Amino acid sequence: MHEKKEDTEKEVSKKALSISIKRIDLPITGMSCAACASKVERSISSVKGVSKVNVNLASSKASVEYEPSHTDAESIKNAVRHAGYGVQEEPDDGEKDVQDDHTKKFNRLRTKLSAGVFLALVIFLGSSPKLFPWLPSFMSNVFFLWVLATPVQFWIGWPFYASAWKALKHKSADMNTLIAVGSSAAYMYSAAAALFPSFFASGGITPHVYFDTSSMIIVIITLGRMLEARAKKRTSEAVRKLMRLKPKIARVIRDGKMLDIAVGQVRVGDVIQIRPGERIPVDGIVTKGASYVDESMITGESMPVVKKEGDEVIGATMNKTGSFLFKAARVGRETALAQIIKMVEQAQGSKAPIQRLADIVAGYFVVIVISIAVVTFAAWFVFGPKPALTLAVLNFVAVMIIACPCAMGLATPTAIMVGTGKGAENGILIKGGETLENAYKINTLIFDKTGTITKGLPEVTDVIPKHPYTEERLLFYAGSAELNSEHPLGEAVIKGAKNRKISLREPDKFQAFEAQGIKAEVEGKEVLLGTQDFMEKNRMTLGELKDKAEALALEGKTPVFAAVDRKAAGLISVVDPLKSDAAWSVEKLRKMGMEVVMLTGDNKRTANAVAGKAGIKKVLSEVRPEDKLEAVKALQREGKKVAMVGDGINDAPALAQADIGIAIGSGTDVAKEASDITLISGELKGVVSAVELSRKTVKTIKQNLFWAFFYNSVGIPIAAGVLYPFFGILLNPIIAAAAMAFSSVSVVLNSLRLKRA
């Protein structure tokens, strides 16, 4: 049975090793297809000291992990340049440049396309005089068509030539090579036919020109790339939305003066004023005032959260009503928003294992296609019907043009970019493509109880006084006695009293008995609070309170007995309530075919009561924190793919051991190293959303890869003329160009459907 990690010690040593590993993300320029990405990846991988590299065609980025003792960033950049591609330099001031490269590229392509469409349309009309006899005769003149086709070929099509030349200088070939050679073959053949018609006629060949073919190929492929750039822009929309939330100005109080400064100049410890309707510039702690803050951009929750003195606020969240002051705690790259952006970008730059086959194919694809095109030309020239040369050229061009590895290169990264971005918008941070693919295979979900299925904040549910005490008087004595206690149950009793607006008194004496109870003196009276054993040891007569306590325990509640001046005064029950969405989430997961397990250190009776309310059938109770790791391993030994859901701190070993670790996070703690997925809002419906998102993303990747491989495996033989002997069908190079452009755009558009998931 394969296990994700053998033991905690290995995980610790792995993380210790990772401390010496650095990571950089390099924006790569000049990549246009999967073969390009594969070549850049191979070049970077050859650098000594590089341990891991992912080159993402969709985002045009390379994510590289390396050992600084063996190499550096400049050596990695040189490897990219040696492969024939560029590295775009970014400012290192902690502030991201939000300029959208895809938008710039889209605008450039749109300008060229406008001119190209006009010229290609005129060429097409002039090349079809029989279809359009009303056109003036000069439009059909081959030299007129040649003049119009030349700017299309060498101005609009210049990027194909430039990239092909770069690849040739580095003794390689890419998609641009196919387009440049294919369209040039049609253009040069037509130019030769225009200049030397008698030479062709002497060989029995009618000197046709195909300037419309070469022009339409360039224009259609340019259209495809423009649509691709536009679609790519939408795949990274989640990160851009997060970046745009960052305010530019902060109102800081320094030396008693109110100053408006750039957010980048805010220092830790600065006191900042926030007014209604303003975004909070950095993370901090409220020092004065109160307000409601909309944290939906971080947590995915639509309801505003009340913030008062001592509460944390998160940068880029929106203040709704009141004004307050807060002290800056995290600025720049340390803020929750910066961490989220970093995690999403890293996830979007990652690669799923399912992409490996496409990477292997892409590495050899262009060379194979050129070989097939040459064989196609030779076969048609030697064995084809007349005009053999013309048919050989046209089929050669069709093979070169239809063979598009772009769809293969975009199949996985576009789906991952959209999937992880969609998750971020809903408060689900996913570490990357491997996580998405592994989550797709999960069939068993383990939930820790406290703080995961339950709120982790005990509450008073029942107050049962014994005559002559009332509920208020019982809570007064109990709450006052607990004022010096640090126990969670004591805090719940105090909160229960304050919620009922009961004024408490500081106890004159206080003594705690570990795991049993407390003894205190309140207004001259001795107050005891604790378990049944504690009361009986102190010779308290509990009577019918014991039966009531037993009934409460069966409901999963914790009974706390109270006595005043050596006489039983009543019973208070405390419970850590289920999260509001716990039962719904468990039911949904079970309908999705998941086995749901609850893990807790509570006794069996309490554990079963809580699990019953949540709808969980399988319970592992009385499990010590150090035994949670073994509980995960035991399920994995049964052949199950396990996801562990915990708080990300106490459950770190179990989260690391699980096939997928899901941490219940918070807005300011978003980088749980032991987990693969972090749910910022802490709501369990995020687990359901994460599983659903992984399934939809992997399904989309499989669809993309199927159509990419299917397109090439069917399209190339048809372009080579395999149907001609049977049906007399040949593929027009213009149709081949349209099919090539459509294949890439269709893959991106299919991935974008995840935005509506």
Protein Blocks (a to p, Z undefined) as FASTA:
>chain_A
ZZfbfblmlmmmmmmmmmmpccdddddehiabfklmmmmmmmmmmpghiabdcddfklop
acddddfklmcfklmmmmmmmnopacddddfehpacfbdfklmmmmmmmmmmmmmmmmmm
mmmmmmmmmlmmmbcfklmpmklmmmmmmmmmmmmmmmmmmmmmmmmmnopadfklmmmm
mmmmmmmmmmmmmmmmmlmmmnopacddfklmmmmmmmmmmmmmmmmmmmmmmmmmmmmm
mmmmpcfbdcddeehiacdddfklpcehiacdddehiacfbgcddfbdcddddfklmnop
abdcdddehiacdehiacfklgcddddfbgcjlpmklmmmmmmmmmmmpccfklmmmmmm
mmmmmmmmmmmmmmmmmmmmmmmccdfklmmmmmmmmmmmmmccklmmmmmmmmmmmmmm
mmmmnopacfbjklmmmmmmpcbdcddfehplmnoiacdfbdcdddfbdfklmmmmmmmm
mmmpcbfklmmmmmmmmmnopacdddfbdcddehkbccddeehiacddddfklmmmnopa
fkjmmmmmmmmmmnopacddddeehiafbdcdddddddfklmmmmmmmmmnopacddddf
bdfklmmmmmmmnopabdcehiafklmmmmmmmmmmnopacddddehlmmmmmmmmpmbd
cddddfklmbcfkbmbdcfkopaklmmmmmmmmmmmmmmmmmmmmmmmmmmmmmmmmmno
pmmmmnopacdfklmmmmmmmmmmmmmmmmmmmmmZZ
